[in-house]
Amino acid sequence: MVFTVEPGVYVAGKYGVRIEENVVVTKSGSRILSRDIDRVFT
């Protein structure tokens, strides 16, 4: 099974930030698929 964890913080009328992690779960455990993705903040 694959799912996402998407915590977010928002300031009403100004801006917001959301970080998405893609996670795969198998019989042997779990792994974060998005761990190796470069994150760029501007």
PDBQT receptor file of N, H, CA, C and O in Angstrom, charges set to zero:
ATOM      1  N   MET A   1       0.847  -1.153   0.000  1.00  0.00    +0.000 N 
ATOM      2  CA  MET A   1       0.000   0.000   0.000  1.00  0.00    +0.000 C 
ATOM      3  C   MET A   1       0.904   1.230   0.000  1.00  0.00    +0.000 C 
ATOM      4  O   MET A   1       1.941   1.248   0.664  1.00  0.00    +0.000 OA
ATOM      5  N   VAL A   2       0.505   2.253  -0.746  1.00  0.00    +0.000 N 
ATOM      6  H   VAL A   2      -0.337   2.239  -1.285  1.00  0.00    +0.000 HD
ATOM      7  CA  VAL A   2       1.230   3.532  -0.778  1.00  0.00    +0.000 C 
ATOM      8  C   VAL A   2       0.271   4.619  -0.314  1.00  0.00    +0.000 C 
ATOM      9  O   VAL A   2      -0.890   4.651  -0.724  1.00  0.00    +0.000 OA
ATOM     10  N   PHE A   3       0.756   5.496   0.532  1.00  0.00    +0.000 N 
ATOM     11  H   PHE A   3       1.699   5.470   0.864  1.00  0.00    +0.000 HD
ATOM     12  CA  PHE A   3      -0.066   6.626   0.966  1.00  0.00    +0.000 C 
ATOM     13  C   PHE A   3       0.820   7.833   1.191  1.00  0.00    +0.000 C 
ATOM     14  O   PHE A   3       2.046   7.722   1.167  1.00  0.00    +0.000 OA
ATOM     15  N   THR A   4       0.201   8.996   1.412  1.00  0.00    +0.000 N 
ATOM     16  H   THR A   4      -0.795   9.086   1.432  1.00  0.00    +0.000 HD
ATOM     17  CA  THR A   4       0.959  10.221   1.661  1.00  0.00    +0.000 C 
ATOM     18  C   THR A   4       0.627  10.752   3.051  1.00  0.00    +0.000 C 
ATOM     19  O   THR A   4      -0.478  10.578   3.565  1.00  0.00    +0.000 OA
ATOM     20  N   VAL A   5       1.617  11.401   3.633  1.00  0.00    +0.000 N 
ATOM     21  H   VAL A   5       2.515  11.543   3.215  1.00  0.00    +0.000 HD
ATOM     22  CA  VAL A   5       1.456  12.140   4.885  1.00  0.00    +0.000 C 
ATOM     23  C   VAL A   5       1.693  13.596   4.510  1.00  0.00    +0.000 C 
ATOM     24  O   VAL A   5       2.771  13.940   4.027  1.00  0.00    +0.000 OA
ATOM     25  N   GLU A   6       0.697  14.459   4.726  1.00  0.00    +0.000 N 
ATOM     26  H   GLU A   6      -0.179  14.179   5.118  1.00  0.00    +0.000 HD
ATOM     27  CA  GLU A   6       0.775  15.835   4.237  1.00  0.00    +0.000 C 
ATOM     28  C   GLU A   6       0.478  16.864   5.324  1.00  0.00    +0.000 C 
ATOM     29  O   GLU A   6      -0.580  17.493   5.300  1.00  0.00    +0.000 OA
ATOM     30  N   PRO A   7       1.389  17.046   6.274  1.00  0.00    +0.000 N 
ATOM     31  CA  PRO A   7       1.149  18.100   7.269  1.00  0.00    +0.000 C 
ATOM     32  C   PRO A   7       1.259  19.475   6.620  1.00  0.00    +0.000 C 
ATOM     33  O   PRO A   7       2.060  19.667   5.705  1.00  0.00    +0.000 OA
ATOM     34  N   GLY A   8       0.478  20.409   7.078  1.00  0.00    +0.000 N 
ATOM     35  H   GLY A   8      -0.172  20.252   7.821  1.00  0.00    +0.000 HD
ATOM     36  CA  GLY A   8       0.518  21.761   6.513  1.00  0.00    +0.000 C 
ATOM     37  C   GLY A   8       0.292  22.810   7.579  1.00  0.00    +0.000 C 
ATOM     38  O   GLY A   8      -0.343  22.554   8.602  1.00  0.00    +0.000 OA
ATOM     39  N   VAL A   9       0.824  23.999   7.323  1.00  0.00    +0.000 N 
ATOM     40  H   VAL A   9       1.340  24.206   6.492  1.00  0.00    +0.000 HD
ATOM     41  CA  VAL A   9       0.627  25.154   8.192  1.00  0.00    +0.000 C 
ATOM     42  C   VAL A   9       0.192  26.302   7.297  1.00  0.00    +0.000 C 
ATOM     43  O   VAL A   9       0.812  26.565   6.266  1.00  0.00    +0.000 OA
ATOM     44  N   TYR A  10      -0.879  26.987   7.693  1.00  0.00    +0.000 N 
ATOM     45  H   TYR A  10      -1.383  26.774   8.530  1.00  0.00    +0.000 HD
ATOM     46  CA  TYR A  10      -1.415  28.078   6.881  1.00  0.00    +0.000 C 
ATOM     47  C   TYR A  10      -1.690  29.290   7.755  1.00  0.00    +0.000 C 
ATOM     48  O   TYR A  10      -2.190  29.172   8.874  1.00  0.00    +0.000 OA
ATOM     49  N   VAL A  11      -1.353  30.461   7.221  1.00  0.00    +0.000 N 
ATOM     50  H   VAL A  11      -0.947  30.557   6.312  1.00  0.00    +0.000 HD
ATOM     51  CA  VAL A  11      -1.686  31.728   7.855  1.00  0.00    +0.000 C 
ATOM     52  C   VAL A  11      -2.771  32.353   6.992  1.00  0.00    +0.000 C 
ATOM     53  O   VAL A  11      -2.536  32.673   5.827  1.00  0.00    +0.000 OA
ATOM     54  N   ALA A  12      -3.946  32.527   7.556  1.00  0.00    +0.000 N 
ATOM     55  H   ALA A  12      -4.137  32.267   8.503  1.00  0.00    +0.000 HD
ATOM     56  CA  ALA A  12      -5.111  33.003   6.801  1.00  0.00    +0.000 C 
ATOM     57  C   ALA A  12      -4.811  34.288   6.034  1.00  0.00    +0.000 C 
ATOM     58  O   ALA A  12      -4.359  35.282   6.602  1.00  0.00    +0.000 OA
ATOM     59  N   GLY A  13      -5.074  34.239   4.725  1.00  0.00    +0.000 N 
ATOM     60  H   GLY A  13      -5.441  33.431   4.263  1.00  0.00    +0.000 HD
ATOM     61  CA  GLY A  13      -4.903  35.408   3.872  1.00  0.00    +0.000 C 
ATOM     62  C   GLY A  13      -3.476  35.749   3.509  1.00  0.00    +0.000 C 
ATOM     63  O   GLY A  13      -3.242  36.743   2.822  1.00  0.00    +0.000 OA
ATOM     64  N   LYS A  14      -2.504  34.948   3.952  1.00  0.00    +0.000 N 
ATOM     65  H   LYS A  14      -2.694  34.141   4.510  1.00  0.00    +0.000 HD
ATOM     66  CA  LYS A  14      -1.104  35.285   3.678  1.00  0.00    +0.000 C 
ATOM     67  C   LYS A  14      -0.384  34.184   2.907  1.00  0.00    +0.000 C 
ATOM     68  O   LYS A  14      -0.026  34.387   1.747  1.00  0.00    +0.000 OA
ATOM     69  N   TYR A  15      -0.166  33.042   3.512  1.00  0.00    +0.000 N 
ATOM     70  H   TYR A  15      -0.457  32.877   4.454  1.00  0.00    +0.000 HD
ATOM     71  CA  TYR A  15       0.615  31.986   2.865  1.00  0.00    +0.000 C 
ATOM     72  C   TYR A  15       0.357  30.648   3.557  1.00  0.00    +0.000 C 
ATOM     73  O   TYR A  15      -0.315  30.571   4.585  1.00  0.00    +0.000 OA
ATOM     74  N   GLY A  16       0.909  29.615   2.962  1.00  0.00    +0.000 N 
ATOM     75  H   GLY A  16       1.455  29.677   2.126  1.00  0.00    +0.000 HD
ATOM     76  CA  GLY A  16       0.805  28.288   3.545  1.00  0.00    +0.000 C 
ATOM     77  C   GLY A  16       1.963  27.419   3.102  1.00  0.00    +0.000 C 
ATOM     78  O   GLY A  16       2.603  27.680   2.083  1.00  0.00    +0.000 OA
ATOM     79  N   VAL A  17       2.223  26.387   3.878  1.00  0.00    +0.000 N 
ATOM     80  H   VAL A  17       1.703  26.176   4.706  1.00  0.00    +0.000 HD
ATOM     81  CA  VAL A  17       3.294  25.451   3.571  1.00  0.00    +0.000 C 
ATOM     82  C   VAL A  17       2.766  24.038   3.781  1.00  0.00    +0.000 C 
ATOM     83  O   VAL A  17       2.121  23.753   4.790  1.00  0.00    +0.000 OA
ATOM     84  N   ARG A  18       3.041  23.159   2.826  1.00  0.00    +0.000 N 
ATOM     85  H   ARG A  18       3.565  23.391   2.007  1.00  0.00    +0.000 HD
ATOM     86  CA  ARG A  18       2.662  21.756   2.964  1.00  0.00    +0.000 C 
ATOM     87  C   ARG A  18       3.845  20.910   2.517  1.00  0.00    +0.000 C 
ATOM     88  O   ARG A  18       4.413  21.138   1.449  1.00  0.00    +0.000 OA
ATOM     89  N   ILE A  19       4.211  19.939   3.333  1.00  0.00    +0.000 N 
ATOM     90  H   ILE A  19       3.749  19.753   4.201  1.00  0.00    +0.000 HD
ATOM     91  CA  ILE A  19       5.288  19.006   3.000  1.00  0.00    +0.000 C 
ATOM     92  C   ILE A  19       4.646  17.639   2.797  1.00  0.00    +0.000 C 
ATOM     93  O   ILE A  19       3.925  17.153   3.669  1.00  0.00    +0.000 OA
ATOM     94  N   GLU A  20       4.899  17.032   1.675  1.00  0.00    +0.000 N 
ATOM     95  H   GLU A  20       5.484  17.427   0.967  1.00  0.00    +0.000 HD
ATOM     96  CA  GLU A  20       4.292  15.733   1.365  1.00  0.00    +0.000 C 
ATOM     97  C   GLU A  20       5.340  14.636   1.410  1.00  0.00    +0.000 C 
ATOM     98  O   GLU A  20       6.394  14.742   0.783  1.00  0.00    +0.000 OA
ATOM     99  N   GLU A  21       5.042  13.583   2.154  1.00  0.00    +0.000 N 
ATOM    100  H   GLU A  21       4.186  13.497   2.663  1.00  0.00    +0.000 HD
ATOM    101  CA  GLU A  21       5.900  12.395   2.196  1.00  0.00    +0.000 C 
ATOM    102  C   GLU A  21       5.121  11.226   1.605  1.00  0.00    +0.000 C 
ATOM    103  O   GLU A  21       3.991  10.963   2.017  1.00  0.00    +0.000 OA
ATOM    104  N   ASN A  22       5.715  10.527   0.647  1.00  0.00    +0.000 N 
ATOM    105  H   ASN A  22       6.633  10.741   0.313  1.00  0.00    +0.000 HD
ATOM    106  CA  ASN A  22       5.115   9.331   0.059  1.00  0.00    +0.000 C 
ATOM    107  C   ASN A  22       5.700   8.115   0.760  1.00  0.00    +0.000 C 
ATOM    108  O   ASN A  22       6.919   7.953   0.818  1.00  0.00    +0.000 OA
ATOM    109  N   VAL A  23       4.828   7.258   1.293  1.00  0.00    +0.000 N 
ATOM    110  H   VAL A  23       3.838   7.389   1.246  1.00  0.00    +0.000 HD
ATOM    111  CA  VAL A  23       5.257   6.126   2.100  1.00  0.00    +0.000 C 
ATOM    112  C   VAL A  23       4.688   4.839   1.509  1.00  0.00    +0.000 C 
ATOM    113  O   VAL A  23       3.514   4.791   1.141  1.00  0.00    +0.000 OA
ATOM    114  N   VAL A  24       5.513   3.798   1.415  1.00  0.00    +0.000 N 
ATOM    115  H   VAL A  24       6.467   3.837   1.713  1.00  0.00    +0.000 HD
ATOM    116  CA  VAL A  24       5.043   2.483   0.991  1.00  0.00    +0.000 C 
ATOM    117  C   VAL A  24       5.127   1.548   2.199  1.00  0.00    +0.000 C 
ATOM    118  O   VAL A  24       6.118   1.538   2.930  1.00  0.00    +0.000 OA
ATOM    119  N   VAL A  25       4.063   0.763   2.390  1.00  0.00    +0.000 N 
ATOM    120  H   VAL A  25       3.258   0.771   1.797  1.00  0.00    +0.000 HD
ATOM    121  CA  VAL A  25       4.012  -0.200   3.495  1.00  0.00    +0.000 C 
ATOM    122  C   VAL A  25       3.863  -1.591   2.902  1.00  0.00    +0.000 C 
ATOM    123  O   VAL A  25       2.970  -1.836   2.091  1.00  0.00    +0.000 OA
ATOM    124  N   THR A  26       4.746  -2.505   3.312  1.00  0.00    +0.000 N 
ATOM    125  H   THR A  26       5.471  -2.306   3.970  1.00  0.00    +0.000 HD
ATOM    126  CA  THR A  26       4.697  -3.895   2.853  1.00  0.00    +0.000 C 
ATOM    127  C   THR A  26       4.653  -4.809   4.078  1.00  0.00    +0.000 C 
ATOM    128  O   THR A  26       4.690  -4.333   5.214  1.00  0.00    +0.000 OA
ATOM    129  N   LYS A  27       4.578  -6.094   3.850  1.00  0.00    +0.000 N 
ATOM    130  H   LYS A  27       4.548  -6.480   2.928  1.00  0.00    +0.000 HD
ATOM    131  CA  LYS A  27       4.579  -7.047   4.957  1.00  0.00    +0.000 C 
ATOM    132  C   LYS A  27       5.856  -6.961   5.785  1.00  0.00    +0.000 C 
ATOM    133  O   LYS A  27       5.850  -7.264   6.978  1.00  0.00    +0.000 OA
ATOM    134  N   SER A  28       6.952  -6.546   5.146  1.00  0.00    +0.000 N 
ATOM    135  H   SER A  28       6.956  -6.299   4.177  1.00  0.00    +0.000 HD
ATOM    136  CA  SER A  28       8.241  -6.499   5.850  1.00  0.00    +0.000 C 
ATOM    137  C   SER A  28       8.548  -5.144   6.481  1.00  0.00    +0.000 C 
ATOM    138  O   SER A  28       9.585  -4.999   7.129  1.00  0.00    +0.000 OA
ATOM    139  N   GLY A  29       7.682  -4.152   6.313  1.00  0.00    +0.000 N 
ATOM    140  H   GLY A  29       6.840  -4.270   5.787  1.00  0.00    +0.000 HD
ATOM    141  CA  GLY A  29       7.944  -2.845   6.919  1.00  0.00    +0.000 C 
ATOM    142  C   GLY A  29       7.479  -1.695   6.061  1.00  0.00    +0.000 C 
ATOM    143  O   GLY A  29       6.637  -1.864   5.180  1.00  0.00    +0.000 OA
ATOM    144  N   SER A  30       8.032  -0.520   6.321  1.00  0.00    +0.000 N 
ATOM    145  H   SER A  30       8.717  -0.383   7.036  1.00  0.00    +0.000 HD
ATOM    146  CA  SER A  30       7.660   0.678   5.563  1.00  0.00    +0.000 C 
ATOM    147  C   SER A  30       8.906   1.405   5.095  1.00  0.00    +0.000 C 
ATOM    148  O   SER A  30       9.998   1.211   5.628  1.00  0.00    +0.000 OA
ATOM    149  N   ARG A  31       8.719   2.254   4.076  1.00  0.00    +0.000 N 
ATOM    150  H   ARG A  31       7.832   2.411   3.643  1.00  0.00    +0.000 HD
ATOM    151  CA  ARG A  31       9.831   3.033   3.525  1.00  0.00    +0.000 C 
ATOM    152  C   ARG A  31       9.281   4.344   3.012  1.00  0.00    +0.000 C 
ATOM    153  O   ARG A  31       8.235   4.365   2.363  1.00  0.00    +0.000 OA
ATOM    154  N   ILE A  32       9.973   5.447   3.293  1.00  0.00    +0.000 N 
ATOM    155  H   ILE A  32      10.822   5.430   3.820  1.00  0.00    +0.000 HD
ATOM    156  CA  ILE A  32       9.579   6.757   2.791  1.00  0.00    +0.000 C 
ATOM    157  C   ILE A  32      10.172   6.917   1.399  1.00  0.00    +0.000 C 
ATOM    158  O   ILE A  32      11.391   6.991   1.241  1.00  0.00    +0.000 OA
ATOM    159  N   LEU A  33       9.311   6.969   0.394  1.00  0.00    +0.000 N 
ATOM    160  H   LEU A  33       8.321   6.909   0.521  1.00  0.00    +0.000 HD
ATOM    161  CA  LEU A  33       9.770   7.048  -0.991  1.00  0.00    +0.000 C 
ATOM    162  C   LEU A  33      10.312   8.427  -1.342  1.00  0.00    +0.000 C 
ATOM    163  O   LEU A  33      11.207   8.544  -2.179  1.00  0.00    +0.000 OA
ATOM    164  N   SER A  34       9.792   9.452  -0.726  1.00  0.00    +0.000 N 
ATOM    165  H   SER A  34       9.065   9.357  -0.047  1.00  0.00    +0.000 HD
ATOM    166  CA  SER A  34      10.169  10.818  -1.083  1.00  0.00    +0.000 C 
ATOM    167  C   SER A  34      11.389  11.323  -0.306  1.00  0.00    +0.000 C 
ATOM    168  O   SER A  34      11.733  12.500  -0.414  1.00  0.00    +0.000 OA
ATOM    169  N   ARG A  35      12.031  10.483   0.452  1.00  0.00    +0.000 N 
ATOM    170  H   ARG A  35      11.752   9.527   0.539  1.00  0.00    +0.000 HD
ATOM    171  CA  ARG A  35      13.170  10.898   1.281  1.00  0.00    +0.000 C 
ATOM    172  C   ARG A  35      14.319  11.483   0.451  1.00  0.00    +0.000 C 
ATOM    173  O   ARG A  35      14.975  12.427   0.892  1.00  0.00    +0.000 OA
ATOM    174  N   ASP A  36      14.570  10.939  -0.737  1.00  0.00    +0.000 N 
ATOM    175  H   ASP A  36      14.038  10.172  -1.096  1.00  0.00    +0.000 HD
ATOM    176  CA  ASP A  36      15.708  11.371  -1.541  1.00  0.00    +0.000 C 
ATOM    177  C   ASP A  36      15.401  12.519  -2.508  1.00  0.00    +0.000 C 
ATOM    178  O   ASP A  36      16.254  12.888  -3.315  1.00  0.00    +0.000 OA
ATOM    179  N   ILE A  37      14.207  13.079  -2.434  1.00  0.00    +0.000 N 
ATOM    180  H   ILE A  37      13.514  12.780  -1.778  1.00  0.00    +0.000 HD
ATOM    181  CA  ILE A  37      13.839  14.188  -3.318  1.00  0.00    +0.000 C 
ATOM    182  C   ILE A  37      14.382  15.482  -2.741  1.00  0.00    +0.000 C 
ATOM    183  O   ILE A  37      14.200  15.760  -1.556  1.00  0.00    +0.000 OA
ATOM    184  N   ASP A  38      15.051  16.279  -3.575  1.00  0.00    +0.000 N 
ATOM    185  H   ASP A  38      15.199  16.053  -4.537  1.00  0.00    +0.000 HD
ATOM    186  CA  ASP A  38      15.536  17.588  -3.138  1.00  0.00    +0.000 C 
ATOM    187  C   ASP A  38      14.349  18.505  -2.896  1.00  0.00    +0.000 C 
ATOM    188  O   ASP A  38      13.421  18.550  -3.704  1.00  0.00    +0.000 OA
ATOM    189  N   ARG A  39      14.373  19.224  -1.807  1.00  0.00    +0.000 N 
ATOM    190  H   ARG A  39      15.127  19.188  -1.151  1.00  0.00    +0.000 HD
ATOM    191  CA  ARG A  39      13.314  20.167  -1.493  1.00  0.00    +0.000 C 
ATOM    192  C   ARG A  39      13.852  21.578  -1.716  1.00  0.00    +0.000 C 
ATOM    193  O   ARG A  39      14.938  21.926  -1.253  1.00  0.00    +0.000 OA
ATOM    194  N   VAL A  40      13.081  22.368  -2.424  1.00  0.00    +0.000 N 
ATOM    195  H   VAL A  40      12.198  22.085  -2.799  1.00  0.00    +0.000 HD
ATOM    196  CA  VAL A  40      13.490  23.733  -2.730  1.00  0.00    +0.000 C 
ATOM    197  C   VAL A  40      12.480  24.687  -2.110  1.00  0.00    +0.000 C 
ATOM    198  O   VAL A  40      11.280  24.582  -2.361  1.00  0.00    +0.000 OA
ATOM    199  N   PHE A  41      12.957  25.587  -1.326  1.00  0.00    +0.000 N 
ATOM    200  H   PHE A  41      13.932  25.672  -1.122  1.00  0.00    +0.000 HD
ATOM    201  CA  PHE A  41      12.081  26.584  -0.697  1.00  0.00    +0.000 C 
ATOM    202  C   PHE A  41      12.446  27.955  -1.266  1.00  0.00    +0.000 C 
ATOM    203  O   PHE A  41      13.601  28.378  -1.215  1.00  0.00    +0.000 OA
ATOM    204  N   THR A  42      11.452  28.631  -1.803  1.00  0.00    +0.000 N 
ATOM    205  H   THR A  42      10.513  28.288  -1.845  1.00  0.00    +0.000 HD
ATOM    206  CA  THR A  42      11.695  29.983  -2.345  1.00  0.00    +0.000 C 
ATOM    207  C   THR A  42      10.818  30.989  -1.669  1.00  0.00    +0.000 C 
ATOM    208  O   THR A  42      10.879  32.175  -1.990  1.00  0.00    +0.000 OA
TER     209      THR A  42
